[in-house]
Amino acid sequence: MMDRVVVPLRVFLVLLFAGLVFAQVVSLPGQFGQLKGDGADLRWPLTVFSILEVVCVQVVIVCIWRLLTLVKADRIFSEKAFGWVNVILCAMVAGWVLLLGMTIYLSVRADDPGLPILLIGLVLAGGVVLLLMVVMRALLRQATTLQTDMEAVI
C-alpha cells in the first residue's frame, strides 16, 4: 500500500525539484531581468526574493523526501522525524517572513490596490499553511508518545 503512494510522490517531488531548479537558473532571472521603466529598480530585489523563496520550497521538498524514507522504513514515529519537521517549519517561517517583507515593500510603492491585495492574500494563506504545519507537528508528537507508551506496555 505504501509503495503505491510513496513512489509516485517521490516521482512528483523529483519533477517539482527539477522544475524549481530550472526556474531558479533560467526563468526567474530572465523574467525579472526584462523589467523596464518604473519597475526597473525592482529587478534585483525581485530576482533575489524569488530565488530565496524557491530555495525554501526546495528545502521542504528534501525534508519531505527524508520523511518518506522514514515512512517506508516504518520509523516515522521517532525522534529523527522531528528534526526534518523542524527544518520544514524553519524553511516555511523564512519563506513567510520574506513574503511578508516583500508585501510591505511593494504595498508602499504600489499605485493601485490590486497587487497589495493579492500579496496580503498570499501572506494570509502562507500563515494558515505554516500554522497547520505546527498543528501537524503536535499531532506527530502525540502519536510518537502513544506508540512509545504502547511499546513499553507490550
RAPE-V143470 format. One record per residue. N is the residue number from 0. SS is DSSP state (@ for helix, = for strand, . for the rest). PHI is phi in whole degrees, 0 to 359 (999 if undefined). D_CENTER is the distance of its C-alpha to the mean C-alpha in Angstrom with 2 decimals. Layout:
N&SS&PHI&D_CENTER + N&SS&PHI&D_CENTER
This chain:
0&.&999&26.66 + 1&@&296&23.53 + 2&@&298&24.04 + 3&@&293&24.12 + 4&@&259&20.54 + 5&@&292&19.07 + 6&@&296&20.64 + 7&@&297&19.51 + 8&@&297&15.93 + 9&@&294&16.13 + 10&@&298&17.79 + 11&@&297&15.11 + 12&@&296&12.43 + 13&@&295&14.95 + 14&@&296&15.62 + 15&@&296&12.10 + 16&@&297&11.79 + 17&@&297&15.29 + 18&@&296&14.66 + 19&@&291&11.95 + 20&@&296&14.55 + 21&@&300&17.16 + 22&@&297&15.43 + 23&@&295&15.09 + 24&@&274&18.67 + 25&@&248&20.54 + 26&@&290&19.19 + 27&@&294&17.55 + 28&@&299&20.36 + 29&@&293&22.92 + 30&@&296&21.72 + 31&@&280&21.78 + 32&@&292&24.78 + 33&.&271&26.88 + 34&.&295&26.69 + 35&.&225&30.27 + 36&@&74&32.31 + 37&@&297&30.85 + 38&@&270&27.23 + 39&@&297&28.14 + 40&@&286&27.35 + 41&@&271&23.69 + 42&@&306&23.41 + 43&@&286&22.11 + 44&@&301&19.99 + 45&@&291&18.09 + 46&@&295&17.87 + 47&@&296&16.58 + 48&@&301&14.08 + 49&@&294&12.70 + 50&@&292&12.73 + 51&@&294&10.94 + 52&@&297&8.06 + 53&@&295&8.19 + 54&@&299&8.57 + 55&@&300&5.40 + 56&@&294&3.91 + 57&@&296&7.23 + 58&@&298&7.17 + 59&@&298&5.01 + 60&@&297&7.56 + 61&@&297&10.28 + 62&@&294&9.93 + 63&@&297&10.14 + 64&@&302&13.04 + 65&@&294&14.66 + 66&@&293&14.49 + 67&@&296&16.09 + 68&@&297&18.69 + 69&@&293&19.49 + 70&@&297&19.83 + 71&@&296&22.16 + 72&.&273&24.17 + 73&.&57&24.40 + 74&.&234&23.10 + 75&.&291&19.96 + 76&.&270&21.96 + 77&.&221&22.40 + 78&@&295&21.51 + 79&@&298&19.76 + 80&@&295&16.94 + 81&@&294&16.32 + 82&@&299&15.63 + 83&@&291&12.67 + 84&@&294&11.45 + 85&@&296&12.13 + 86&@&295&10.18 + 87&@&301&6.97 + 88&@&299&8.32 + 89&@&297&9.25 + 90&@&296&6.17 + 91&@&292&4.98 + 92&@&296&8.68 + 93&@&299&9.06 + 94&@&297&6.96 + 95&@&291&8.89 + 96&@&296&12.00 + 97&@&300&11.96 + 98&@&296&11.77 + 99&@&297&14.47 + 100&@&297&16.54 + 101&@&293&16.54 + 102&@&297&17.44 + 103&@&296&20.28 + 104&@&299&21.44 + 105&@&285&21.63 + 106&@&293&23.06 + 107&@&293&25.89 + 108&@&274&26.74 + 109&.&290&26.52 + 110&.&270&29.85 + 111&.&238&28.90 + 112&@&281&26.66 + 113&@&300&24.69 + 114&@&295&21.82 + 115&@&300&21.48 + 116&@&296&21.52 + 117&@&298&18.75 + 118&@&293&16.56 + 119&@&297&17.55 + 120&@&298&16.60 + 121&@&294&13.05 + 122&@&297&13.00 + 123&@&295&14.54 + 124&@&297&12.28 + 125&@&297&9.16 + 126&@&296&11.53 + 127&@&296&12.51 + 128&@&297&9.26 + 129&@&298&8.91 + 130&@&292&12.59 + 131&@&298&12.50 + 132&@&294&10.42 + 133&@&296&13.22 + 134&@&296&15.76 + 135&@&297&14.60 + 136&@&296&14.93 + 137&@&296&18.36 + 138&@&295&19.34 + 139&@&297&18.59 + 140&@&298&20.73 + 141&@&297&23.50 + 142&@&296&23.57 + 143&@&294&23.80 + 144&@&296&26.59 + 145&@&297&28.40 + 146&@&294&28.35 + 147&@&297&29.61 + 148&@&296&32.34 + 149&@&294&33.35 + 150&@&294&33.64 + 151&@&290&35.84 + 152&@&289&38.07 + 153&.&284&38.45
